[in-house]
Amino acid sequence: MMGLEDEWRPEGQSAATRWLHDAARALDSVESRVGRAASDLFHDSAVTLSDQHRAQIAQLIRALIGAIEDELRVRLIGALESSYPLNDTDFSSASDATVAHRLHDAPIAPPQAATDAALIAQLGSATTPIALPLLEPTPLLREPDLVAAMLRRVDEHRLALMLGRGSPYHVADLAQRLLDKGDTALAEATMALLIAESRRYDAFGDPALARTDLQPGPHRKLLWAVAAALRHYLVDRQGMAEARADLLMAGAVRGLLAEHDDSDTLEARADILAKLLSDRDMIDDQLLVDALEEGWLALFTAAIAQRAGMDSTGVWSMVTDPHGLMLGTILRAIECDRAAAVTMLYRIGSAEGAAEDEIVARAEAFDRMSQRQAAEAVLIWRLDPNYRRAVIEIGEGGRRR
C-alpha cells in the first residue's frame, strides 16, 4: 500500500501539474454532479439527469420511503396496542423515561381506547403513502449523501448489466473460487457479500436500495424524516397530542436504529472481503480484472480501494468519472500491469459507450504517466471525504467571487 509520506516532496511539487489538474477537474465533476442531481431530482425540466436516471431514482425513493414508513407503522401499531394516553399530568419537566413510566401506569380512558383502535385499523390497512407526499416538497430528500447513494446504485446497476451481471442469483466464477478456497473466514465474507448484493435488485430486476444499505448518516436522517412526516399525520390529521406522538415516533425510530448493523451494507461487506483478501496477499491484477469482467463491481471497487489505501466511495467516483481520466490514474498509482490496466479501461469504456478512439486515448494517458505522478494526482482522494468536499466548496466560492 502506498504511503502518504512517499507521495509528496518539495522537489516533486510541479512534476504532476497536469495530472493534479485532471484530478481536481474529476473531483469537481463528481461532487458537482451529486449537487446538481440533488437540486434537479424533482424537477421534470431538469437536464442534469437523464429520463432513465430520474425514473429509476424516483422509483428508489418511492420504494425506500415506503419501506421505512411500513416498518414505522408496524412499530406504531405495536406501541398503540400496549400504550396509554396522556392525562392532565404536567410532563413539561419530566425526562423521556419518566414520561414513558407515567404513561404506562396511567389508566386508559375508554374514548381514547376507541380512538386508538380506529387509528390502528387505519395504519394497518391504509395503502395511500403518508410520508412521501409530505417529504417531496422539502429539502429532506435532497441530502447529498442520500442522493449520492441513489446515484451509485443506479450507475452500478447499469454498469453491471453492461458487463453481463444482471441477476441477483448470479454467482461469479471468482466468487465460487473464493468459496472453494477452504478458508472459513473468506467463505463467510464472500457469502455475506453475495447476500448483500442480492438486495441491489427489486422483484423485477430493477435497481433497489434498502435502508439497511445506507451509510449511518443518511440512514438516521431518513428515518427521522419519515418519522416526522408520520408525526404530522398523527397530530394534524388524527388529532393526537403532540407529546404522545413525539414519544411514539421516537420509540419506533430508536427501535429500528438499535437493530441496524452498519457492517451489513453492501459496501461494508465488500470492504470486509477486500480486507481479508488483502491480508492474504490475494488482491493482484488478475483478481481486479476477474471482478470487473464478471460485473462484481462492489468487490472490484473495494479491492482497488484496499490496494490504494483509499475509501471505496472515492474509488467508485474514479471508476465512474465522466471524463474517464481517473480510473487509469488510480490503476497506475497502485502499479497495475499495463495489460491488466488496458483491459479494465477497455471494459469500463465499452460498457459506458465511449468511442474507441477515446478508450485508446485513455490507455495512452496511462502509458505516459509515471507511478509517482499518478500517486500525487490521487492524493486528495485518499484523504477524508469531508476534506474533499470542503476543497470543492471553497473552490466554487472563490470562482463565484
Secondary structure as the mmCIF struct_conf table of DSSP 4:
data_model
#
loop_
_struct_conf.conf_type_id
_struct_conf.id
_struct_conf.beg_label_comp_id
_struct_conf.beg_label_asym_id
_struct_conf.beg_label_seq_id
_struct_conf.end_label_comp_id
_struct_conf.end_label_asym_id
_struct_conf.end_label_seq_id
HELX_RH_3T_P HELX_RH_3T_P1 LEU A 4 ASP A 6
TURN_TY1_P TURN_TY1_P1 GLU A 7 GLU A 7
HELX_RH_3T_P HELX_RH_3T_P2 PRO A 10 GLY A 12
TURN_TY1_P TURN_TY1_P2 GLN A 13 ALA A 16
HELX_RH_AL_P HELX_RH_AL_P1 THR A 17 ASP A 40
TURN_TY1_P TURN_TY1_P3 LEU A 41 PHE A 42
TURN_TY1_P TURN_TY1_P4 ASP A 44 SER A 45
BEND BEND1 VAL A 47 LEU A 49
HELX_RH_AL_P HELX_RH_AL_P2 ASP A 51 SER A 82
BEND BEND2 ASP A 88 ASP A 88
TURN_TY1_P TURN_TY1_P5 SER A 92 SER A 93
HELX_RH_AL_P HELX_RH_AL_P3 ASP A 96 ASP A 105
BEND BEND3 ALA A 106 ALA A 106
HELX_LH_PP_P HELX_LH_PP_P1 PRO A 107 ALA A 109
HELX_RH_AL_P HELX_RH_AL_P4 PRO A 110 SER A 125
BEND BEND4 THR A 128 THR A 128
BEND BEND5 ILE A 130 ILE A 130
HELX_RH_AL_P HELX_RH_AL_P5 ALA A 131 LEU A 135
TURN_TY1_P TURN_TY1_P6 GLU A 136 PRO A 137
BEND BEND6 THR A 138 THR A 138
HELX_RH_3T_P HELX_RH_3T_P3 PRO A 139 ARG A 142
HELX_RH_AL_P HELX_RH_AL_P6 PRO A 144 MET A 162
TURN_TY1_P TURN_TY1_P7 LEU A 163 GLY A 164
TURN_TY1_P TURN_TY1_P8 PRO A 168 TYR A 169
HELX_RH_AL_P HELX_RH_AL_P7 ASP A 173 LEU A 179
TURN_TY1_P TURN_TY1_P9 ASP A 180 LYS A 181
HELX_RH_AL_P HELX_RH_AL_P8 THR A 184 SER A 198
TURN_TY1_P TURN_TY1_P10 ARG A 199 ARG A 200
STRN STRN1 TYR A 201 TYR A 201
TURN_TY1_P TURN_TY1_P11 ALA A 203 PHE A 204
BEND BEND7 GLY A 205 GLY A 205
STRN STRN2 PRO A 207 PRO A 207
HELX_RH_3T_P HELX_RH_3T_P4 ARG A 211 ASP A 213
BEND BEND8 LEU A 214 LEU A 214
HELX_RH_AL_P HELX_RH_AL_P9 PRO A 216 HIS A 232
HELX_RH_PI_P HELX_RH_PI_P1 TYR A 233 ARG A 237
TURN_TY1_P TURN_TY1_P12 GLN A 238 GLN A 238
HELX_RH_AL_P HELX_RH_AL_P10 GLU A 242 GLU A 259
HELX_RH_3T_P HELX_RH_3T_P5 ASP A 262 ASP A 264
BEND BEND9 THR A 265 THR A 265
HELX_RH_AL_P HELX_RH_AL_P11 LEU A 266 ASP A 279
TURN_TY1_P TURN_TY1_P13 ARG A 280 ASP A 281
HELX_RH_AL_P HELX_RH_AL_P12 ASP A 285 GLU A 293
TURN_TY1_P TURN_TY1_P14 GLU A 294 GLY A 295
HELX_RH_AL_P HELX_RH_AL_P13 LEU A 297 ALA A 308
TURN_TY1_P TURN_TY1_P15 GLY A 309 GLY A 309
HELX_RH_AL_P HELX_RH_AL_P14 SER A 312 VAL A 319
TURN_TY1_P TURN_TY1_P16 THR A 320 THR A 320
TURN_TY1_P TURN_TY1_P17 PRO A 322 HIS A 323
BEND BEND10 GLY A 324 GLY A 324
HELX_RH_AL_P HELX_RH_AL_P15 MET A 326 ALA A 333
TURN_TY1_P TURN_TY1_P18 ILE A 334 GLU A 335
HELX_RH_AL_P HELX_RH_AL_P16 ARG A 338 ALA A 351
TURN_TY1_P TURN_TY1_P19 GLU A 352 GLY A 353
HELX_RH_AL_P HELX_RH_AL_P17 GLU A 356 ARG A 368
HELX_RH_AL_P HELX_RH_AL_P18 GLN A 371 ALA A 377
TURN_TY1_P TURN_TY1_P20 VAL A 378 VAL A 378
HELX_RH_3T_P HELX_RH_3T_P6 LEU A 379 ARG A 382
BEND BEND11 LEU A 383 LEU A 383
HELX_RH_AL_P HELX_RH_AL_P19 PRO A 385 ARG A 400
#
